[in-house]
Amino acid sequence: MQTYTSTPQRRRPETVVQSPENKWRILRDLTAARKSFGLSDRALTVLSALLSFHRSDDLTAETVVFPSNRVLGDRANGMPESTLRRHLSALVEAGLITRRDSPNRKRYARHTESGLMPFGFDLSPLLHQRDVIAAEADRILKEDARRKVLRETVMVTLQALAAHPAYASDCAGLNAIRQRLRRKLDIDALAMLLADLRAALATLTPAATAETQDLSGNDSQNERHIQDSDKSLIESEPVESEPETIAPKTSQPSLTMVTTLCTELAVYDPSPIRRWEDFIEKAARIAPMMGISVDTWRQACATMTASGASITVAAMLQKFSRIRNPGGYLRSLARKAAGNGFSPMPMLHALARGAS
C-alpha cells in the first residue's frame, strides 16, 4: 500500500477543516508560480511523482504517501537518489510538503489499534496553501500576458520607425534595439523602450504631415477641395468647448464630436487632445500599433488629408476586433477617397447610432 488518508478520532478545537481540492489543479498553478516558491522544473517532477501515489484526484487533510526513494525515483523519470533527496528538501523548505519520520526514518504504514499510522510525506500543506498558490499563478499569468502585449507593441512601433526614410540609414541604432529585444526584458524595461520609440516616432509626425500637404497641392480639384475642408477643421474649436449636436447631414465633424465617439484612442494613448494637431499626431502614433505601415498611413493622408485619415483610423480602432487587415482596409478606403468616393462621416454616424 502506497497511500493513506487518515481520519483522526479527535481533532483540536482550533483546527480548520479544509475542503478537498484537485491535486493536479494545484500542481498546474504551482507550475506557473514555481519561481515565486523557489522551485525548479525537476522539483515539480518530484512533486508530481509524489502526487501520483495518492490514488484520489482530490487532496484532503492529513494525506500521507510513503514510497521508497527507489520507487519514487523510478516514477520521477529515473531520477538519481542524490538528486531526488535535494529536490525533496526544496519542497519541504518551500512549505509544500512535510516529513513524517518513523523512528528509523523509513517510510511505511504501521497497523495500530486505532488504524494505520503512516510515516512518509504529508501532502496537506499543498491543500492549506492552495489559495496562495492560485493567486500567485494568476498574477504571473496576467503579468506574462501584459509583457507579451507590450513586447508586440514595441516590435510594431520599431517596424514603423525602421520603415521611415529618416531612420533607414541608422542600422546600428535599430540593430542595437533588436539585440535588446532578444533578451527577456521585464515590463519596466519594455515600457521605457516603448516610450523612447514613441518619442522618436512623434518627432517624425510634423515632417510627415508637411510632406503630405505638399503631395495634396496638385491640380486635382477634388484633392484641393478636401484640403480646404481640412483647413476649416484644423481651425475649429478645441475639445474643451461645449459638445455640439450630432447632425447626420454635417460634412465637417468637430473635434469634440470625433473624440466623444472615438474613445478607444485614450486607451492606447492617454495624452490630451486639445487641437486637431494633437489628434493627428496621436493617430499617427497609434496607426503602426494597429498594423498599418508608414507608407499606408502616408498614402491615406495624401488622399484623405491628415485629419480625414486620422478620423478614419480612430473610427477603425472602435471596431478593431472586427477588422482582419487594418492596413488593407485603410488602403481600400484611401483609393475610394482618391476618387471622391469616401468620407469618414458615415463611420462616425454609425458609431453615434451604436452609442445611442
C-alpha positions as CSV (number, residue, x, y, z in Angstrom):
1,M,0.0,0.0,0.0
2,Q,1.4,3.4,-1.1
3,T,-1.1,5.9,0.2
4,Y,-3.2,6.6,3.2
5,T,-5.7,9.3,4.1
6,S,-6.1,9.4,7.9
7,T,-9.2,10.5,9.7
8,P,-8.3,11.5,13.3
9,Q,-10.6,10.3,16.0
10,R,-10.0,13.6,18.0
11,R,-9.4,17.0,16.5
12,R,-8.0,20.0,18.2
13,P,-10.7,22.8,18.5
14,E,-8.6,25.3,16.5
15,T,-8.1,23.0,13.5
16,V,-9.8,24.3,10.4
17,V,-11.3,21.6,8.1
18,Q,-10.0,22.0,4.6
19,S,-12.4,21.1,1.7
20,P,-10.9,18.7,-0.9
21,E,-9.1,20.2,-3.9
22,N,-8.0,18.6,-7.2
23,K,-4.3,17.8,-6.8
24,W,-3.5,18.3,-10.5
25,R,-5.1,21.8,-10.4
26,I,-2.8,22.8,-7.6
27,L,0.2,21.4,-9.4
28,R,-0.8,23.3,-12.6
29,D,-1.0,26.6,-10.6
30,L,2.3,25.8,-8.8
31,T,4.0,25.2,-12.2
32,A,3.1,28.7,-13.3
33,A,4.2,30.2,-9.9
34,R,7.2,27.9,-9.3
35,K,9.8,30.8,-9.4
36,S,7.9,32.6,-6.6
37,F,8.3,29.4,-4.4
38,G,12.0,28.9,-5.4
39,L,11.3,25.6,-7.2
40,S,12.9,24.2,-10.3
41,D,11.2,22.1,-13.0
42,R,12.8,18.9,-11.6
43,A,11.4,19.7,-8.1
44,L,7.9,19.8,-9.7
45,T,8.7,16.5,-11.4
46,V,9.3,15.0,-7.9
47,L,6.1,16.6,-6.6
48,S,4.1,15.2,-9.5
49,A,5.5,11.7,-8.7
50,L,4.5,12.1,-5.0
51,L,1.0,13.1,-6.0
52,S,0.7,10.1,-8.2
53,F,1.0,7.8,-5.2
54,H,-2.2,9.4,-3.8
55,R,-4.9,7.4,-5.5
56,S,-7.7,10.0,-5.4
57,D,-7.5,13.1,-7.6
58,D,-8.7,15.2,-4.6
59,L,-6.4,16.1,-1.8
60,T,-7.8,16.1,1.7
61,A,-6.3,17.0,5.1
62,E,-3.7,14.6,6.6
63,T,-2.9,13.0,3.2
64,V,0.3,11.0,3.6
65,V,2.2,9.0,0.9
66,F,5.2,6.7,1.8
67,P,7.0,5.4,-1.4
68,S,10.7,4.4,-1.0
69,N,13.3,6.5,-2.7
70,R,13.9,3.8,-5.3
71,V,10.2,3.6,-6.3
72,L,9.8,7.4,-6.2
73,G,12.9,7.9,-8.3
74,D,11.7,5.5,-10.9
75,R,8.4,7.3,-11.2
76,A,10.3,10.7,-11.4
77,N,11.7,9.6,-14.8
78,G,14.5,7.6,-13.3
79,M,15.9,10.5,-11.2
80,P,19.1,9.6,-9.2
81,E,18.6,9.2,-5.4
82,S,21.0,12.1,-4.6
83,T,19.1,14.4,-6.9
84,L,15.8,13.2,-5.6
85,R,16.8,14.0,-2.0
86,R,17.8,17.5,-3.0
87,H,14.5,18.3,-4.6
88,L,12.5,16.7,-1.8
89,S,14.4,19.1,0.6
90,A,13.5,22.0,-1.7
91,L,9.8,21.1,-1.5
92,V,10.0,20.8,2.3
93,E,11.7,24.2,2.6
94,A,9.1,25.8,0.4
95,G,6.5,24.6,2.9
96,L,4.6,22.5,0.3
97,I,5.1,19.1,1.9
98,T,6.2,17.9,5.4
99,R,8.1,14.9,6.6
100,R,6.5,12.4,9.0
101,D,9.5,10.4,10.0
102,S,9.4,7.0,11.6
103,P,11.8,6.1,14.4
104,N,14.2,4.5,11.9
105,R,13.4,7.2,9.3
106,K,11.9,4.6,7.0
107,R,8.6,5.2,5.1
108,Y,5.8,2.8,5.9
109,A,2.3,2.5,7.5
110,R,2.1,0.7,10.8
111,H,-1.1,-1.1,11.9
112,T,-2.3,0.1,15.3
113,E,-5.5,-0.5,17.4
114,S,-6.8,2.8,16.1
115,G,-5.9,2.1,12.4
116,L,-2.9,2.7,10.2
117,M,-0.2,5.1,11.3
118,P,1.6,6.3,8.1
119,F,5.2,7.6,8.0
120,G,6.3,9.4,4.9
121,F,5.5,12.7,3.2
122,D,2.4,14.7,4.2
123,L,0.8,16.5,1.2
124,S,-1.7,18.5,3.2
125,P,0.4,21.7,3.1
126,L,-0.5,21.9,-0.6
127,L,-4.1,22.0,0.4
128,H,-3.6,24.7,3.0
129,Q,-1.7,26.9,0.5
130,R,-3.9,26.4,-2.5
131,D,-5.4,29.9,-2.4
132,V,-1.9,31.5,-2.1
133,I,-0.6,29.3,-5.0
134,A,-3.7,30.1,-7.2
135,A,-3.4,33.9,-6.5
136,E,0.3,33.9,-7.4
137,A,-0.3,31.9,-10.5
138,D,-3.0,34.3,-11.6
139,R,-0.7,37.3,-11.0
140,I,2.1,35.8,-13.0
141,L,-0.1,34.8,-15.9
142,K,-1.5,38.3,-16.1
143,E,2.0,39.8,-16.0
144,D,3.2,37.5,-18.7
145,A,0.2,38.4,-20.9
146,R,0.9,42.1,-20.3
147,R,4.6,41.6,-21.1
148,K,3.7,39.8,-24.3
149,V,1.3,42.6,-25.5
150,L,3.9,45.3,-24.6
151,R,6.6,43.4,-26.5
152,E,4.4,43.1,-29.6
153,T,3.7,46.8,-29.4
154,V,7.4,47.6,-29.2
155,M,8.0,45.4,-32.2
156,V,5.3,47.1,-34.3
157,T,6.5,50.6,-33.3
158,L,10.1,49.7,-34.1
159,Q,9.0,48.4,-37.6
160,A,7.2,51.7,-38.2
161,L,10.3,53.7,-37.2
162,A,12.6,51.5,-39.3
163,A,10.3,52.0,-42.3
164,H,10.8,55.8,-42.2
165,P,13.4,57.2,-44.5
166,A,14.9,59.3,-41.7
167,Y,15.9,56.0,-39.9
168,A,16.7,53.8,-42.9
169,S,20.4,54.5,-42.6
170,D,20.6,54.1,-38.9
171,C,21.2,50.4,-39.0
172,A,23.4,50.4,-35.9
173,G,20.8,52.0,-33.7
174,L,18.0,49.8,-34.9
175,N,20.1,46.7,-34.6
176,A,21.0,47.6,-31.0
177,I,17.3,47.8,-30.1
178,R,16.7,44.4,-31.8
179,Q,19.6,43.0,-29.8
180,R,17.9,44.2,-26.6
181,L,14.6,42.6,-27.6
182,R,16.4,39.2,-27.9
183,R,16.7,39.2,-24.1
184,K,13.7,38.7,-21.8
185,L,13.1,42.3,-20.8
186,D,10.8,43.0,-17.8
187,I,7.7,45.1,-18.1
188,D,9.5,48.3,-16.8
189,A,12.3,47.9,-19.4
190,L,9.8,47.3,-22.2
191,A,7.7,50.3,-21.2
192,M,10.8,52.6,-21.2
193,L,11.8,51.3,-24.6
194,L,8.3,51.8,-26.0
195,A,8.3,55.4,-24.6
196,D,11.6,56.1,-26.4
197,L,10.4,54.6,-29.7
198,R,7.1,56.6,-29.5
199,A,9.0,59.8,-28.8
200,A,11.2,59.2,-31.8
201,L,8.2,58.4,-33.9
202,A,6.4,61.5,-32.7
203,T,9.2,63.7,-33.9
204,L,8.6,62.5,-37.5
205,T,4.9,63.4,-37.5
206,P,5.2,67.1,-38.3
207,A,7.5,66.4,-41.2
208,A,5.2,63.7,-42.5
209,T,2.2,66.0,-42.3
210,A,4.1,68.7,-44.2
211,E,5.1,66.3,-46.9
212,T,1.5,65.1,-47.1
213,Q,0.2,68.6,-47.6
214,D,2.8,69.1,-50.4
215,L,1.6,65.9,-52.1
216,S,-2.0,67.2,-51.9
217,G,-1.2,70.5,-53.6
218,N,-1.6,69.3,-57.2
219,D,-4.0,70.2,-60.0
220,S,-6.8,67.9,-58.8
221,Q,-9.9,69.8,-57.9
222,N,-11.2,67.1,-55.7
223,E,-8.0,67.0,-53.6
224,R,-7.9,70.8,-53.3
225,H,-11.4,70.7,-52.1
226,I,-10.6,68.1,-49.4
227,Q,-7.5,70.0,-48.4
228,D,-9.6,73.2,-48.0
229,S,-12.1,71.3,-45.8
230,D,-9.2,70.1,-43.7
231,K,-8.1,73.7,-43.0
232,S,-11.5,74.5,-41.7
233,L,-11.4,71.5,-39.5
234,I,-8.0,72.5,-38.0
235,E,-9.3,76.0,-37.3
236,S,-12.3,74.6,-35.4
237,E,-12.7,74.9,-31.6
238,P,-10.6,73.0,-29.1
239,V,-12.1,69.9,-27.4
240,E,-12.9,71.8,-24.2
241,S,-15.8,73.7,-26.0
242,E,-19.4,72.7,-25.5
243,P,-20.3,69.5,-27.4
244,E,-22.5,70.1,-30.4
245,T,-25.5,68.1,-31.6
246,I,-24.5,65.4,-34.0
247,A,-26.4,66.1,-37.2
248,P,-26.5,63.4,-39.9
249,K,-26.0,65.9,-42.7
250,T,-22.9,67.5,-41.3
251,S,-20.0,67.2,-43.7
252,Q,-17.3,68.6,-41.3
253,P,-17.2,67.0,-37.9
254,S,-16.0,68.9,-34.9
255,L,-13.1,67.8,-32.8
256,T,-15.5,67.3,-29.9
257,M,-17.7,65.0,-32.0
258,V,-14.8,62.9,-33.0
259,T,-13.2,62.5,-29.6
260,T,-16.6,61.8,-28.0
261,L,-17.3,58.9,-30.4
262,C,-13.8,57.5,-30.7
263,T,-13.0,56.8,-27.1
264,E,-10.5,53.9,-27.8
265,L,-7.8,56.4,-28.6
266,A,-7.4,57.3,-24.9
267,V,-7.0,53.6,-24.1
268,Y,-3.9,53.3,-26.3
269,D,-2.5,56.8,-25.7
270,P,-3.9,58.8,-22.8
271,S,-2.1,62.1,-23.9
272,P,-4.6,65.0,-24.0
273,I,-6.2,66.2,-27.3
274,R,-6.8,69.9,-27.3
275,R,-6.5,70.8,-31.0
276,W,-6.6,68.9,-34.3
277,E,-2.8,68.8,-34.4
278,D,-2.9,66.7,-31.2
279,F,-5.5,64.4,-32.7
280,I,-3.5,63.9,-35.9
281,E,-0.2,63.2,-34.0
282,K,-2.0,60.7,-31.7
283,A,-3.5,58.8,-34.8
284,A,0.0,58.7,-36.4
285,R,1.4,57.1,-33.3
286,I,-1.4,54.6,-32.9
287,A,-1.7,53.5,-36.6
288,P,1.6,51.4,-36.5
289,M,0.2,49.6,-33.4
290,M,-2.8,48.6,-35.4
291,G,-0.6,47.0,-38.1
292,I,-0.8,50.0,-40.5
293,S,2.5,50.7,-42.2
294,V,4.0,54.1,-42.5
295,D,3.6,54.0,-46.3
296,T,-0.1,53.2,-46.0
297,W,-0.6,56.0,-43.4
298,R,1.1,58.5,-45.7
299,Q,-0.9,57.4,-48.7
300,A,-4.1,57.8,-46.7
301,C,-3.1,61.3,-45.5
302,A,-2.3,62.2,-49.2
303,T,-5.8,61.2,-50.4
304,M,-8.0,61.8,-47.3
305,T,-5.9,64.7,-45.8
306,A,-4.2,64.2,-42.5
307,S,-7.3,64.9,-40.4
308,G,-9.5,62.7,-42.6
309,A,-7.1,59.8,-42.3
310,S,-6.8,60.3,-38.5
311,I,-10.6,60.3,-38.2
312,T,-10.8,57.1,-40.2
313,V,-8.1,55.4,-38.1
314,A,-9.8,56.4,-34.9
315,A,-13.2,55.0,-36.2
316,M,-11.5,51.8,-37.2
317,L,-10.0,51.5,-33.7
318,Q,-13.5,51.5,-32.3
319,K,-14.3,48.3,-34.3
320,F,-10.7,47.0,-34.4
321,S,-11.6,43.4,-33.3
322,R,-13.8,43.1,-36.4
323,I,-11.2,44.2,-38.9
324,R,-9.0,41.4,-40.1
325,N,-6.5,43.5,-42.1
326,P,-6.4,47.1,-40.9
327,G,-3.7,48.1,-43.4
328,G,-5.5,46.7,-46.4
329,Y,-8.8,48.2,-45.2
330,L,-7.3,51.7,-44.9
331,R,-5.7,51.3,-48.4
332,S,-9.1,50.4,-49.8
333,L,-10.7,53.5,-48.2
334,A,-7.8,55.7,-49.4
335,R,-8.4,54.5,-53.0
336,K,-12.1,55.4,-52.7
337,A,-11.2,58.8,-51.3
338,A,-8.9,59.4,-54.2
339,G,-12.0,59.2,-56.5
340,N,-14.0,61.4,-54.1
341,G,-16.0,58.2,-53.2
342,F,-15.3,58.1,-49.4
343,S,-15.8,60.3,-46.4
344,P,-15.3,59.3,-42.7
345,M,-18.6,60.9,-41.8
346,P,-20.7,57.7,-42.3
347,M,-18.3,55.9,-40.0
348,L,-18.9,58.5,-37.3
349,H,-22.7,58.4,-37.8
350,A,-22.6,54.6,-37.4
351,L,-20.7,55.0,-34.1
352,A,-23.2,57.6,-33.0
353,R,-26.1,55.2,-33.7
354,G,-24.3,52.4,-31.9
355,A,-23.8,54.6,-28.8
356,S,-27.4,55.9,-28.7
